[in-house]
Amino acid sequence: MNRRVPIILALLAYGAAATAAGFKEGYTVAYGDLNGDTNIDLFVKSPRKIVPIALDDLSVPIAVPGDVPDFVLLNTGSRTFNVAPALTSAQLATARQWPVAKNLDLYYRDIDLNGAVDMEIEGLTPLVPQAFNQIIFASPTRGQLPPKAAAKNTKFQRYHEQVFGWMRDPNYFEINAPWKIKSVEPPQRWWYGSIADPTNVVLMNRWVNDCRASYPGYTCAISMAQPPPPCNRTVTATDDQGNPIGTTNDNICSKPVHVIIYLPGGIVLEKDYSKYDPDARETVDIVIRLSASCPYFNDTDQDRLRRIEEQIYQYTVMAGAAYANMANSENHAPFPGDELFNPFDKTFHHYDVHTRICSMDRPNCNLQVVRDIAHRNFSAPHYQLRPEFTNIPGPHTMAYITLPYLYKFPSSYTWEAGWVTQRMVASGRWSSAIQNVTESGHISYPGTISRFVEQRGDELAVFTHGIGINRTRCALTEASRPWELLIAAGNDAEGPKQFNQLSVQMRRWWVVNYDPVSPDYVPYSVQPTAIPGQNNAKASTLTF
């Protein structure tokens, strides 16, 4: 009998018995140049799982690849990637020699809801300058190459930046709209800065305000006209947030937007709302209309309503619902409170994140230090992810978030997500876990985020379990479902990344304070501070 036949049949049976198709934990990404165009390509390698196959009287271990086979993402040279056709054996041999990219973050969830788990590749910029983060869509058919890759482009960034900016402050669009010159450009004017991205409203507004503060006797505004000569200048280059990244020679005339200094009087200014993303503005307008029927409460009534909502949510409204798992979560014993949330609600969200803290062969890598000290300083995302010791039970705590594409930058965690109340699990499987219970004023309510320090193999890790129903504004009305779905999608996509970064900061804090000679030690001074789009220019010296 040909022994290949039962092996093939066994592998087919194994594949048929598996659950969801697509990506799973364990994929790695290496980098090199496959086609010789000098651009960095990415090799995505499938994990191999050892499966015992019964063959006659023997059990033969077989290495089974993941549902998505090895493939290469070809760099287009314009910040995006395409899935390469099936690789030849020679190309596979070459790509398998490439070094593994150690600082990328891979996240798995079914983004297009076709039953196959997709993969997000985050943190590409340090490896591939100015590259957008990527979404790799998996085929629902096992063994097939991904049908496409999509870039989280500038449109993606600006839309989320502005919608979440409005969520935080209803006056966002008015406050951040930059002043532009409405009248004819006068002959006397001076250059202050140039911006490469004509949609970067936040940077425009920031630089106009900086310019006015630096030159109080003059008028500063946005202009799309050619800046005053010379075009080639020695400038301070900045990233898209305006953080300086070095001095260089640049052609400012190649930039589409400029901050110009004018003499006082003689020019007419107006707010420029056209720089905002039109879909972001329309989303906000729709949400405002959906919320128009919400009742108005004075401050006293709002405070009382919050307490009533919290009591009802905790003990009545959500009680008795079944417990389930989502694509970016795992099967585990329920945490206290999980039974309150209905997993069949369209806005139900659930994510689980594991982040390594330390190896137990290192000094001070024990529960007394990691759980009782380090974890208590990083139980919730405080302002700029700074450590703040948690008293249990404690008072209301403000939780902070950042824009979706800035989750790896601790200094950007300045957006108020809303209040949480913290409590500690006293008994059972998750004893000593700290739970953050969202209050009714939180962006995503109701829900809990539980963080538990546990031993995984020979390491200590933080397990973050987020679960809840997304409710905002017209909290429980059917008319607000589109808005609630948007919040749910954001929670499901960004929650795991942001809490992973909180745990990364916890690990760094533990190393600095308890094991500074650790091989994991990374001084804060060498952490990245830039994001895609490091091509803005600002005057390093300005003379009239």
C-alpha positions, 0 to 999 in steps of 0.5 A: 500500500502506498503510505502517502495515501493515508497521510494525505487522507489524514491531513485532509481530515485534519483540515476539515476538522479545523474551525475558522479558516484564515490566519492564526497566531504564530505567523512571522514576517521577514524582510528582503528584496525579492524582485531586485527593485531595491524596495523592502518586501515582506515574507509572511511565513506560516506556522507549522503545527506538529500533528500525529498521524496514525499510520498502520501501527505507528504514530507519525508526526507531520508538520502541518502548515497554517491555512494561509501558506507562505507568501510575499508582499511586494513593496510598490514603492508608494507606501503600499504592498501587493500579494505576490503570485505563488512563489517558485521553490527558488524564491521560497528558498531565498525568502526563508533566508531573510531576517525576521522583523522582530518589532512588528505587531500582528493582529488577527480578526475577521475584518471582512466577515467572510468567515476567514480570519484576516491579519493586520501588520502594524508598526511597519514605518521603522522597517519600511520608511513611510509605509502604511500599515497593512490589512491582509485579507484571507481566503475562506478556502484553506490553502489559498493565497490571500486575495488582496492586501489593503493599506491603512492609508491617509484617508483611514488615519484622517477619518478616525482622527476627526471622528474620534476628535469630535467624540472627545470634543463636540467643538472639534471641527470649529476649534481645529479648522485653520485660518486661511487667507481669503483675499489676494496675497500681498507682496510683503509676506514671510514663510513660516512652515510647509506641510506635505499632507493637505489633509493634516488639519491638526498640524496646520492649526498647530503651526498657525497658532505657534506662528502667532505666538512667535510673532504677535505683531503679525498675522499668520494664516494658511496659504496654498499659493507659492511661498516667498523665495527661496524654494530651497532652504535649510529647515527643521524636518518634522513628522506628521505631529510636528515633532522635529526629526532633524535639520535638512535641505528641502524644497518648500515649494514642492509642498502643497500647504504653507503657513505664511506670516503677513503684516497686520491688516490688509488681508481677509481671513476665514476658517477653512473647513474644506481640509477636513475629511468629508466622510468624517464630517458626514458621519458626525452630521448623521450622528447628530441627527440620530441623537436629536431625539435624546432628552436633555438633562441638567447636571443634577439629573445627569449625575443621578441618571449615571448612578441609575444606569450603572446600577441597572447595568451591573445587576439587571439589564444585562443579567442572564445573557449567554457567554460567547467568544469573538474572532480575536478572543479565546476560550477561557473561564468567564471573568466575573461580570461576563454573564451581563453581556449579550454576545448576540448583540450586534455591538458586543465586543470581546478581545483577549491580549497576552503580553510577556513581562519577564522570564522567571529566571530573572531577578524580581520576576515574581508575583509579589513584584510583577502583580502586586507592584508593576501591575498596580501601576499599569492597571489602566491607561493613565495619561500618556501611559504613565505609571499610577498606583491603583488603590483597590477599591479606588475612586473614579479613574479617567482612562486615556486612549490615542488615535488608532494609528498612534497606539505605539506612542505613549506620549499620544495617550491624551484622549479622555475615553471616560471614567472607569471604576476599579475593583479586584476579583476576590476569589475563583480562577481570576483571583487578584485580577483588576477589573476596570468597569466603564461608567455611563460617561465612557465612550464605550459603555457598558463593559469591563476590562480585566487584567490578570498577571499569570504564569505562562510557561517559564514567564509572567505575562499580563492577560487582558480581557475586554468585553462589553456592549457599546453604547453611547449618546442615545444609549439604548435606541435602535436609531443609534445602531449605526453609531454603536456599530462604529464604536464596536468596530473601533473597540474590536480593532484598537482595544487589543493594540492599546492594551498591549501597548499599556503592558509593553510600558509595564514591562519597560517600567519593571525592567528599569526599576527591577532588572536594568541589566536585562537583555530586554532593557530599552532606554526610553530615549531610544523609543520611536517618536515619529509616525508616517509622513516625516516630510514636513518643513519648518523654519529653523531660523526666520529673518525678515 
